[in-house]
């Protein structure tokens, strides 16, 4: 079984601009690159970034900036350096 990658999330974001829910819980290979791309290209309302290793504050900032309809952001077991927040 292969893990989901940034390339897969970016392709989904490109093909599904009306995507509203993005669940990346335990998707350990995902980085800011994919989350930022999805934030910039989709109408996200619910995002789960729980149990992540490759996500930083940059993803949170991109979601805040680009997703005015975001109602739920889950970040359980996620470490932020709280530099930007």
C-alpha positions in Angstrom: 0.0 0.0 0.0 1.5 3.4 -0.9 1.1 6.5 1.1 -0.6 9.7 -0.1 1.8 12.3 -1.4 2.0 16.0 -2.1 1.6 15.3 -5.8 -1.6 13.4 -5.3 -3.1 16.2 -3.2 -2.0 18.9 -5.7 -3.6 16.9 -8.5 -6.9 16.5 -6.6 -6.9 20.3 -5.8 -6.3 21.1 -9.5 -9.1 18.8 -10.6 -11.6 19.6 -7.8 -11.7 23.3 -7.2 -15.0 22.9 -5.3 -13.5 20.5 -2.8 -14.7 21.4 0.6 -13.3 18.7 2.9 -9.6 17.7 3.2 -8.7 15.0 5.7 -5.0 14.5 6.0 -5.0 12.8 9.4 -1.9 10.6 9.6 -0.8 11.5 6.0 2.8 11.7 7.2 4.3 12.4 3.7 2.2 15.5 3.2 4.1 18.8 3.4 3.2 22.5 3.4 3.4 22.5 -0.4 0.3 20.4 -0.8 -1.8 22.1 1.9 -0.9 25.6 0.6 -1.8 24.5 -2.9 -5.1 23.1 -1.8 -5.8 26.3 0.2 -5.1 28.4 -2.9 -7.2 26.3 -5.3 -10.1 24.8 -3.4 -13.2 26.1 -1.5 -12.2 24.4 1.7 -14.6 24.4 4.7 -13.2 21.5 6.8 -9.5 20.5 7.1 -8.0 17.9 9.3 -4.2 18.1 9.7 -4.0 15.9 12.8 -1.0 13.8 13.6 1.3 15.5 11.0 5.0 15.7 10.8 5.6 17.8 7.7 3.2 20.6 8.2 4.2 24.0 9.6 2.6 27.3 10.5 2.9 28.2 6.8 0.0 25.8 6.0 -2.2 27.4 8.8 -1.5 30.9 7.5 -2.3 29.8 3.9 -5.6 28.3 5.1 -6.5 31.5 7.1 -5.6 33.7 4.2 -7.2 31.8 1.3 -10.2 29.9 2.8 -12.8 32.4 4.0 -15.4 29.7 4.3 -13.3 27.5 6.6 -15.4 26.4 9.5 -13.3 23.5 11.0 -9.6 23.2 11.3 -8.4 20.1 13.3 -4.7 20.0 14.3 -4.6 17.4 17.1 -1.1 16.1 18.0 0.5 18.7 15.8 3.4 20.9 16.9 3.6 24.5 16.0 6.5 26.7 16.7 3.9 29.5 17.2 6.1 32.0 15.6 3.3 33.2 13.3 0.2 32.4 15.3 
